[in-house]
Amino acid sequence: RDLHRVDRQQRQMCIRDRDLIDRLDKFISKNLEMYSSKYKVYTEFEILNADGEKRIIDRINIDEKNKKIYIYDYKTGFEPETNEKYQEQINEYRDILSKKVSADYEIDVKLLEV
């Protein structure tokens, strides 16, 4: 009886693992460009807002040749770009970063559903 329960739990874990792997494969395929070697990449990048409060940006890609910075924020859930709170958060990241980098750089932001 215990073996049946363990076997069932292992099967359920395998199904969840396969689902996770499928989701990750889809995410990577959909966002392949962000993994290009042309970018200098920073993850879990810490910055301070005007009040000295720490903010952590999930991922920053810098394209030095074309003077572009891409800020990515990972979110779970359905269509995070429709969430006003998330939009405010990522726009705050852009505002903070724009004051710390050369005006030559264009900054783009994107919420990524994972």
VEXDREN-251692 format. One record per residue (C-alpha): residue in one letter; residue number from 1; x, y, z. Coordinates in pm, whole numbers, padded with zeros to 5 digits. Layout:
<rec><residu>a</residu><num>NUM</num><x>X</x><y>Y</y><z>Z</z></rec>
...
***
This chain:
<rec><residu>r</residu><num>1</num><x>00000</x><y>00000</y><z>00000</z></rec>
<rec><residu>d</residu><num>2</num><x>00277</x><y>00246</y><z>00091</z></rec>
<rec><residu>l</residu><num>3</num><x>00458</x><y>00159</y><z>-00233</z></rec>
<rec><residu>h</residu><num>4</num><x>00145</x><y>00245</y><z>-00431</z></rec>
<rec><residu>r</residu><num>5</num><x>00122</x><y>00581</y><z>-00258</z></rec>
<rec><residu>v</residu><num>6</num><x>00493</x><y>00657</y><z>-00319</z></rec>
<rec><residu>d</residu><num>7</num><x>00464</x><y>00548</y><z>-00682</z></rec>
<rec><residu>r</residu><num>8</num><x>00159</x><y>00771</y><z>-00731</z></rec>
<rec><residu>q</residu><num>9</num><x>00340</x><y>01067</y><z>-00573</z></rec>
<rec><residu>q</residu><num>10</num><x>00640</x><y>01012</y><z>-00798</z></rec>
<rec><residu>r</residu><num>11</num><x>00417</x><y>01004</y><z>-01107</z></rec>
<rec><residu>q</residu><num>12</num><x>00250</x><y>01327</y><z>-00998</z></rec>
<rec><residu>m</residu><num>13</num><x>00590</x><y>01489</y><z>-00945</z></rec>
<rec><residu>c</residu><num>14</num><x>00702</x><y>01376</y><z>-01291</z></rec>
<rec><residu>i</residu><num>15</num><x>00389</x><y>01527</y><z>-01447</z></rec>
<rec><residu>r</residu><num>16</num><x>00450</x><y>01858</y><z>-01265</z></rec>
<rec><residu>d</residu><num>17</num><x>00816</x><y>01852</y><z>-01369</z></rec>
<rec><residu>r</residu><num>18</num><x>00720</x><y>01792</y><z>-01732</z></rec>
<rec><residu>d</residu><num>19</num><x>00469</x><y>02076</y><z>-01717</z></rec>
<rec><residu>l</residu><num>20</num><x>00735</x><y>02307</y><z>-01574</z></rec>
<rec><residu>i</residu><num>21</num><x>00986</x><y>02206</y><z>-01839</z></rec>
<rec><residu>d</residu><num>22</num><x>00725</x><y>02264</y><z>-02111</z></rec>
<rec><residu>r</residu><num>23</num><x>00648</x><y>02611</y><z>-01970</z></rec>
<rec><residu>l</residu><num>24</num><x>01018</x><y>02698</y><z>-01956</z></rec>
<rec><residu>d</residu><num>25</num><x>01075</x><y>02577</y><z>-02312</z></rec>
<rec><residu>k</residu><num>26</num><x>00785</x><y>02792</y><z>-02433</z></rec>
<rec><residu>f</residu><num>27</num><x>00915</x><y>03092</y><z>-02237</z></rec>
<rec><residu>i</residu><num>28</num><x>01265</x><y>03060</y><z>-02381</z></rec>
<rec><residu>s</residu><num>29</num><x>01136</x><y>03011</y><z>-02735</z></rec>
<rec><residu>k</residu><num>30</num><x>00909</x><y>03314</y><z>-02704</z></rec>
<rec><residu>n</residu><num>31</num><x>01188</x><y>03532</y><z>-02561</z></rec>
<rec><residu>l</residu><num>32</num><x>01490</x><y>03393</y><z>-02744</z></rec>
<rec><residu>e</residu><num>33</num><x>01627</x><y>03736</y><z>-02840</z></rec>
<rec><residu>m</residu><num>34</num><x>01692</x><y>03831</y><z>-02478</z></rec>
<rec><residu>y</residu><num>35</num><x>01949</x><y>03549</y><z>-02452</z></rec>
<rec><residu>s</residu><num>36</num><x>02162</x><y>03680</y><z>-02739</z></rec>
<rec><residu>s</residu><num>37</num><x>02535</x><y>03705</y><z>-02670</z></rec>
<rec><residu>k</residu><num>38</num><x>02533</x><y>04067</y><z>-02791</z></rec>
<rec><residu>y</residu><num>39</num><x>02403</x><y>04177</y><z>-02451</z></rec>
<rec><residu>k</residu><num>40</num><x>02585</x><y>04249</y><z>-02132</z></rec>
<rec><residu>v</residu><num>41</num><x>02349</x><y>04093</y><z>-01876</z></rec>
<rec><residu>y</residu><num>42</num><x>02284</x><y>04173</y><z>-01511</z></rec>
<rec><residu>t</residu><num>43</num><x>02042</x><y>03973</y><z>-01298</z></rec>
<rec><residu>e</residu><num>44</num><x>01896</x><y>04061</y><z>-00959</z></rec>
<rec><residu>f</residu><num>45</num><x>02038</x><y>04411</y><z>-01012</z></rec>
<rec><residu>e</residu><num>46</num><x>02002</x><y>04633</y><z>-00704</z></rec>
<rec><residu>i</residu><num>47</num><x>01929</x><y>05005</y><z>-00737</z></rec>
<rec><residu>l</residu><num>48</num><x>01807</x><y>05273</y><z>-00497</z></rec>
<rec><residu>n</residu><num>49</num><x>01513</x><y>05503</y><z>-00559</z></rec>
<rec><residu>a</residu><num>50</num><x>01515</x><y>05875</y><z>-00469</z></rec>
<rec><residu>d</residu><num>51</num><x>01422</x><y>05790</y><z>-00108</z></rec>
<rec><residu>g</residu><num>52</num><x>01712</x><y>05545</y><z>-00075</z></rec>
<rec><residu>e</residu><num>53</num><x>01484</x><y>05240</y><z>-00087</z></rec>
<rec><residu>k</residu><num>54</num><x>01635</x><y>04934</y><z>-00250</z></rec>
<rec><residu>r</residu><num>55</num><x>01475</x><y>04797</y><z>-00565</z></rec>
<rec><residu>i</residu><num>56</num><x>01580</x><y>04475</y><z>-00739</z></rec>
<rec><residu>i</residu><num>57</num><x>01551</x><y>04446</y><z>-01116</z></rec>
<rec><residu>d</residu><num>58</num><x>01517</x><y>04086</y><z>-01232</z></rec>
<rec><residu>r</residu><num>59</num><x>01720</x><y>04125</y><z>-01550</z></rec>
<rec><residu>i</residu><num>60</num><x>01892</x><y>04404</y><z>-01742</z></rec>
<rec><residu>n</residu><num>61</num><x>02028</x><y>04354</y><z>-02093</z></rec>
<rec><residu>i</residu><num>62</num><x>02260</x><y>04621</y><z>-02226</z></rec>
<rec><residu>d</residu><num>63</num><x>02326</x><y>04652</y><z>-02597</z></rec>
<rec><residu>e</residu><num>64</num><x>02628</x><y>04886</y><z>-02590</z></rec>
<rec><residu>k</residu><num>65</num><x>02666</x><y>04896</y><z>-02969</z></rec>
<rec><residu>n</residu><num>66</num><x>02312</x><y>05025</y><z>-03025</z></rec>
<rec><residu>k</residu><num>67</num><x>02289</x><y>05218</y><z>-02695</z></rec>
<rec><residu>k</residu><num>68</num><x>01984</x><y>05031</y><z>-02567</z></rec>
<rec><residu>i</residu><num>69</num><x>01897</x><y>04900</y><z>-02224</z></rec>
<rec><residu>y</residu><num>70</num><x>01623</x><y>04643</y><z>-02172</z></rec>
<rec><residu>i</residu><num>71</num><x>01471</x><y>04598</y><z>-01828</z></rec>
<rec><residu>y</residu><num>72</num><x>01287</x><y>04271</y><z>-01773</z></rec>
<rec><residu>d</residu><num>73</num><x>01068</x><y>04186</y><z>-01478</z></rec>
<rec><residu>y</residu><num>74</num><x>00947</x><y>03829</y><z>-01437</z></rec>
<rec><residu>k</residu><num>75</num><x>00590</x><y>03781</y><z>-01319</z></rec>
<rec><residu>t</residu><num>76</num><x>00379</x><y>03475</y><z>-01259</z></rec>
<rec><residu>g</residu><num>77</num><x>00014</x><y>03484</y><z>-01350</z></rec>
<rec><residu>f</residu><num>78</num><x>-00189</x><y>03567</y><z>-01653</z></rec>
<rec><residu>e</residu><num>79</num><x>-00108</x><y>03872</y><z>-01868</z></rec>
<rec><residu>p</residu><num>80</num><x>00103</x><y>04066</y><z>-01615</z></rec>
<rec><residu>e</residu><num>81</num><x>00127</x><y>04362</y><z>-01854</z></rec>
<rec><residu>t</residu><num>82</num><x>-00238</x><y>04439</y><z>-01774</z></rec>
<rec><residu>n</residu><num>83</num><x>-00161</x><y>04476</y><z>-01402</z></rec>
<rec><residu>e</residu><num>84</num><x>-00129</x><y>04845</y><z>-01314</z></rec>
<rec><residu>k</residu><num>85</num><x>00084</x><y>04777</y><z>-01005</z></rec>
<rec><residu>y</residu><num>86</num><x>00336</x><y>04583</y><z>-01215</z></rec>
<rec><residu>q</residu><num>87</num><x>00344</x><y>04860</y><z>-01476</z></rec>
<rec><residu>e</residu><num>88</num><x>00415</x><y>05119</y><z>-01206</z></rec>
<rec><residu>q</residu><num>89</num><x>00693</x><y>04901</y><z>-01066</z></rec>
<rec><residu>i</residu><num>90</num><x>00874</x><y>04850</y><z>-01395</z></rec>
<rec><residu>n</residu><num>91</num><x>00829</x><y>05217</y><z>-01493</z></rec>
<rec><residu>e</residu><num>92</num><x>00988</x><y>05312</y><z>-01161</z></rec>
<rec><residu>y</residu><num>93</num><x>01287</x><y>05095</y><z>-01254</z></rec>
<rec><residu>r</residu><num>94</num><x>01315</x><y>05278</y><z>-01586</z></rec>
<rec><residu>d</residu><num>95</num><x>01292</x><y>05619</y><z>-01417</z></rec>
<rec><residu>i</residu><num>96</num><x>01560</x><y>05532</y><z>-01162</z></rec>
<rec><residu>l</residu><num>97</num><x>01794</x><y>05385</y><z>-01421</z></rec>
<rec><residu>s</residu><num>98</num><x>01746</x><y>05673</y><z>-01665</z></rec>
<rec><residu>k</residu><num>99</num><x>01893</x><y>05909</y><z>-01405</z></rec>
<rec><residu>k</residu><num>100</num><x>02200</x><y>05688</y><z>-01363</z></rec>
<rec><residu>v</residu><num>101</num><x>02300</x><y>05619</y><z>-01725</z></rec>
<rec><residu>s</residu><num>102</num><x>02402</x><y>05835</y><z>-02018</z></rec>
<rec><residu>a</residu><num>103</num><x>02118</x><y>06011</y><z>-02198</z></rec>
<rec><residu>d</residu><num>104</num><x>02249</x><y>05841</y><z>-02516</z></rec>
<rec><residu>y</residu><num>105</num><x>02085</x><y>05518</y><z>-02402</z></rec>
<rec><residu>e</residu><num>106</num><x>01727</x><y>05428</y><z>-02485</z></rec>
<rec><residu>i</residu><num>107</num><x>01558</x><y>05227</y><z>-02210</z></rec>
<rec><residu>d</residu><num>108</num><x>01287</x><y>04974</y><z>-02283</z></rec>
<rec><residu>v</residu><num>109</num><x>01089</x><y>04779</y><z>-02023</z></rec>
<rec><residu>k</residu><num>110</num><x>00904</x><y>04451</y><z>-02048</z></rec>
<rec><residu>l</residu><num>111</num><x>00703</x><y>04239</y><z>-01808</z></rec>
<rec><residu>l</residu><num>112</num><x>00755</x><y>03869</y><z>-01876</z></rec>
<rec><residu>e</residu><num>113</num><x>00497</x><y>03609</y><z>-01785</z></rec>
<rec><residu>v</residu><num>114</num><x>00660</x><y>03293</y><z>-01650</z></rec>
***
